Amino acid sequence: QVQLVESGGGLVQPGGSLRLSCAGSGFTFSNVGMMWYRQAPGKERELVASISSLSRSTNYADSVKGRFTISRDNAKNTVYLQMNSLKPEDTAVYYCSTRANGGKDYWGQGTQVTVSS
């Protein structure tokens, strides 16, 4: 079955950095785009970044452009989100997601990122 497992979240001070990882299994990782979403308390889930199957295309939410970088390693079935210059408003649960196996959407369990001094 499809599994997406995020890791790398934690507590970081404003201005700091974190790198999130998401390992996928149960589908052909190199055939699908991957996305990172986040959801802050009391807010709707929002798309943070996306990357095409062969890394030819990336897209970012305006709020993270220039600070976050999405990348992937298809040999390791893993997608990453490098987050720099973190702000308190980046505090959220971060989820990776994909659409695979006939167009079904899959989600990881999420990893908490807290930006606070």
C-alpha positions as CSV (number, residue, x, y, z in Angstrom):
1,Q,0.0,0.0,0.0
2,V,1.0,3.6,-0.5
3,Q,2.9,5.1,2.4
4,L,4.4,8.6,2.9
5,V,6.5,9.1,6.0
6,E,7.6,12.6,7.0
7,S,10.5,13.4,9.3
8,G,12.7,16.3,10.3
9,G,10.3,18.6,12.1
10,G,11.0,20.2,15.4
11,L,11.4,23.4,17.4
12,V,13.6,26.1,15.8
13,Q,14.2,29.8,16.6
14,P,13.2,32.5,14.2
15,G,15.7,32.8,11.4
16,G,16.7,29.2,11.7
17,S,16.6,26.3,9.3
18,L,15.1,22.8,9.1
19,R,15.0,20.2,6.4
20,L,12.0,18.0,6.1
21,S,12.1,14.6,4.4
22,C,9.3,12.4,3.1
23,A,9.9,8.8,2.1
24,G,7.4,7.2,-0.3
25,S,6.7,3.6,-0.9
26,G,4.0,1.5,-2.6
27,F,4.0,3.4,-5.8
28,T,6.4,4.3,-8.6
29,F,7.9,7.4,-7.0
30,S,9.7,8.7,-10.1
31,N,6.5,8.8,-12.1
32,V,4.6,11.3,-9.9
33,G,4.8,14.9,-8.7
34,M,5.2,15.5,-5.0
35,M,3.8,18.3,-2.8
36,W,4.4,19.7,0.6
37,Y,1.4,21.2,2.4
38,R,1.1,22.8,5.8
39,Q,-1.8,23.4,8.2
40,A,-1.6,25.9,11.1
41,P,-4.0,25.8,14.0
42,G,-7.4,27.2,13.0
43,K,-6.3,27.6,9.4
44,E,-7.0,25.6,6.2
45,R,-4.3,23.4,4.8
46,E,-2.3,25.2,2.2
47,L,0.1,24.1,-0.6
48,V,3.6,25.2,0.2
49,A,5.6,23.7,-2.7
50,S,5.4,21.2,-5.4
51,I,7.9,19.4,-7.7
52,S,7.4,17.5,-10.9
53,S,8.4,13.8,-11.3
54,L,11.8,14.5,-12.8
55,S,12.5,17.8,-10.9
56,R,12.1,19.9,-14.0
57,S,9.4,22.1,-12.5
58,T,9.0,23.5,-9.0
59,N,6.4,25.9,-7.6
60,Y,6.1,27.7,-4.3
61,A,3.6,29.7,-2.3
62,D,4.3,33.4,-2.3
63,S,4.8,33.2,1.4
64,V,7.8,30.9,1.2
65,K,9.4,32.0,-2.1
66,G,13.1,32.6,-1.6
67,R,13.2,30.9,1.7
68,F,12.1,27.3,1.0
69,T,13.4,24.8,-1.5
70,I,11.8,21.6,-2.6
71,S,13.9,18.8,-4.1
72,R,13.7,15.1,-4.6
73,D,16.0,12.0,-4.9
74,N,14.2,9.5,-7.0
75,A,16.9,6.9,-6.2
76,K,15.9,7.2,-2.6
77,N,12.2,7.7,-3.1
78,T,12.4,10.8,-1.0
79,V,11.3,14.4,-1.3
80,Y,12.8,17.2,0.8
81,L,11.8,20.6,1.9
82,Q,14.7,22.8,2.9
83,M,13.3,25.7,5.0
84,N,15.5,28.7,5.7
85,S,14.9,32.0,7.4
86,L,12.0,30.5,9.3
87,K,9.4,32.8,10.8
88,P,6.8,32.2,13.6
89,E,4.1,32.2,10.9
90,D,5.7,29.1,9.4
91,T,4.6,27.2,12.5
92,A,2.3,24.4,11.3
93,V,2.0,20.6,10.7
94,Y,3.7,19.9,7.4
95,Y,2.4,17.1,5.2
96,C,3.8,15.6,2.0
97,S,1.3,14.4,-0.6
98,T,1.1,12.8,-4.0
99,R,-1.5,11.6,-6.5
100,A,-0.7,8.1,-7.6
101,N,-2.1,4.7,-8.5
102,G,-5.0,5.9,-10.7
103,G,-5.4,9.4,-9.5
104,K,-5.9,8.9,-5.8
105,D,-4.5,11.5,-3.3
106,Y,-2.3,10.2,-0.6
107,W,-1.0,12.0,2.5
108,G,1.6,11.4,5.2
109,Q,1.0,11.6,8.9
110,G,2.5,15.1,9.1
111,T,5.5,16.5,11.0
112,Q,5.2,19.5,13.4
113,V,7.3,22.5,12.8
114,T,7.4,25.2,15.5
115,V,9.2,28.4,15.1
116,S,9.6,30.2,18.4
117,S,12.1,31.9,20.6
